[in-house]
Amino acid sequence: MQTTFDQFLGGQLVIEQPLSGYRAATDPVLLAASIAATSGQSVLDVGCGVGVASLCLAQRVAGLDIAGLELQSDYAALAMKNAQAAQIAIEVLTGDVVTPPASIKSRVFDHVMTNPPYHPAKTSAAQAADKALADRETVPLDKWIKQCLKRVKPKGYFTIIHLADRLPQILTATSQCGEVSVLPIAARADRPAKRVLVRARTNSRAAAQLCAPLIMHEGRAHDGDRASFTDKATAILRHGHPLEF
């Protein structure tokens, strides 16, 4: 497997990931930033890939007990390698969300976070097998969320980042939770949100809330080679600030 080394959090983390196939970008960083974990708490990253979300979270909050679950063994191996290079202690296990390893199945966590495959299953001869697994659902979204919720402690939190058009399914799957917060993520101020972060709390009856959107870029259109991130997006993506909502 050919790999590249890519900087995250403004160079605080250097992540090795496949040159082709699924490549982590902003979504796992936003997911990690949204987790309001405190030192001593436990976190499960379901579908952890090469470990970007777990490592970004560990970089911001010291003293967490973080476990990652990843279906593809080569991605899981890179996640462990990246953790060792960053000198961050996380546990990475290879396994399926539906039938997780015994060490995961026997535990519940303060926080469960996930950046699952975005698209319904589709067969494509042109798509690499590893990218197909990372991008395409092998487990339906509602079942994926149900399995994640089984791993959350009572009064614990489940957080997911996904496409905005999957929001109805996410809300249905988390309907037995309370304190549901939805954060739309829009590329620009005049654009519809294409992604959402959704957080839900188990064993809670607190009211739901729809938050003001996170705007990622300044201006109305792409301006040359500049990333043109807003100040808030820059603070999260480059400096590791939390994303509160």
N, C-alpha and C positions, 0 to 999 in steps of 0.2 A: 504494500500500500504506500503510495506517495503521499506525503504530508507537507503542510506548511506550518509555520510558527506565526501566530497572529496576536497582536496586542489587544488587551481589554483593560478597561478602567484606566485609560491613559498610560498604559505600560506597566501598571501595577501587577498585572498578570500576563504571562506569555503562554498561550494555549497552542498545543500541537493538535491539528485536526486534519482530516483527509483533504487532499487536493481536489478530489471530485467526490460527488455524493453530497450528503447533507453537510452544510457548514453553518456553524453558529454565527449569529449576527447580533442584532439588538434585543431580540425577544427574551433570551435567557437572562440578559443583564437587567432588563426591566422587571422580569419576574423576581429575580433575587432582590432587587431594590424594594419591592413591594412587601417583602416578608418582615413583619414587625417582631422578629425573634429577639430574645434576650439571652445573655450568657447562661449556660446551664440547660437550655431547652434542647429538645430533639427535633430534627427536621428530616423528612424523607423527600427526596427528589425523584419522582417517578418519570422514567424515560430521560435519564440524565445526560445521554449523549456522551460527549467528551468532558463533561463536568463543569461547563461554564457557569451555570446558575449556582451550583453548589459552591464553587470556588469564589465567585463574586460575593455570595452571602457570607462565607467564612472570612473573606478579606475585610468585610465591613463589621461583622460581629464576632468577637473572639469568644472562645469557650463553648461553642455549639457542638452537639453530637449529631453529625450529618451522615446520612446513609443515602447512597444513590442506587437506583435500580435501572438497569439497561438491558434491553433484549439482545443487542448485537455485541458479541464478545470482543470484537476488535475496537469498538467504540468504548466499551467498558475498560479495556486495557489502556487505552489512551487517557481516559479519565483518571485512572490510578497513576499513570505516568505524569500527568499534568499536576496532580495533587502533590506527588513526591517532589517534582521540580519546584513547586511553589512553597514547599515545606509546610503544607497544610494537611492535617490529619482528617481524612474522610474515608468512609467505607464504601466500596463500590461492589455491587453484586450483579451477576448476570442472571437474568430471569424475566419471565413474562408477568405482566401486571395481573393477569387472571389467576395464574398459579405461581405466586412469588416463592422464593426460597424460604425454607422453614424459619430462618433467622429474621426474615422480614414479616412473615405471616404470624409470628408469635408476638409481634410488637405493635404498639400504637405510639403515635408521635404528637408532639405539640403542634407542629405544622407539617402539612403535606403540600408540596408545590409540584406543578407539572406544566410542561410545554409539550403537549402531545402532538402526534402527527396531525396535520391540518386538513387533509383532503380525504374524502371517501375512497375506499379501495378501488383500484383501477389497474388493469393489466396493461403494461406497455413494454414492448420488446426493446425500445430505445432507452428506457430508464434503467440505470444501474440498480442491481438488487439491493445494495445497501441504502441508496437514496430512496428507493421505493418503500422500504421498510420504515425509514425515518419520516417520509413525507405522507405516506398513505396509511389509512387506518387498517390495521389488522384486527383491531378490537373496536367495535362501535363506540362512539363517544360516550353515550349514556352508560354503557357497561364499564368503560375506562374510569369514569368519574365515580361510579358506584364502588368499584374496587378501591379507588383512592380513599373514599370516605370511610371504608372499613379500617383503614390504618390511622385514622385521626382519633385522638383522645377525646373524651367528653369535654366540651367547651373549648376544644382545639379548633384550628383553622385549616381550611382547604383553600388553595389559591391556584387559579389556572389562567394562562394567557392563550388566547385563541382568536380565530377570525370572528369579526362582528356578526357575520351572517349565521354563525352557529350559536348565538346567544340564546335563542329560544330553547334549544336542547340543553344548554348548560343550566338555565334557570329551572327547567323541568327536573333535571337530574339532581339539583340541589334544593328541591322544594321542601324537603323535610328539615332543612337547616334554617337558621335565622341569621340576622345581622348580615344579610347579603349586600355587598357593595359592588357596584359595577363602575369601572373606570374606562370610558371610551378613549382610544388612542388614535389621533388623527395626524396625518402627515403635515397638514397646514391648517391655518385657522378657518379657511373657507372650504375645507374638504370634509366629506363625511368620514367618520371613523371607520377604519378597515379592520382594526383589532380591538379587543377588549381584555382587560384584566378583571376577573371576578373573584371575590373573596367571600367565603361563607363560613359560618361558625356552627359547629355541631351542638346539639342540646341547648339551643338558644331560641328565644322568641322575639328578639329585638327586631325593629323595623328595618326594611330594606332601604337602600339609598342609591340614587343615580348621581354620580359625581360629575363635576365639570371636567371636560376632556383634557387629556395631556396632549399638547401640541408639540410635535417633534421638530418642525423646521420653521424658520422665519421666512417672511415674504410670501408671495403668491406663486412662485415658480422656482425651479432649480436655477441657481446662480453660478454658472461655471463649474470649477472643480471644488468649490467650497462645500463642506458638509452643511453649513448654515443651520446648525442645531440652535434651538432656543436656549436661553440661559438655563432653564430648568432641565431640559434634556441633556445639556452639556454637563451639568452638575451630577446627574445620575450616571451617564454613560462614561464620562471621562474621570470624574472624581469620586465615584462610588457613594454618592449621597443617597439617602433613603427616598423612596417614592411613597409618600404618605397619602392615603385616601380612605 
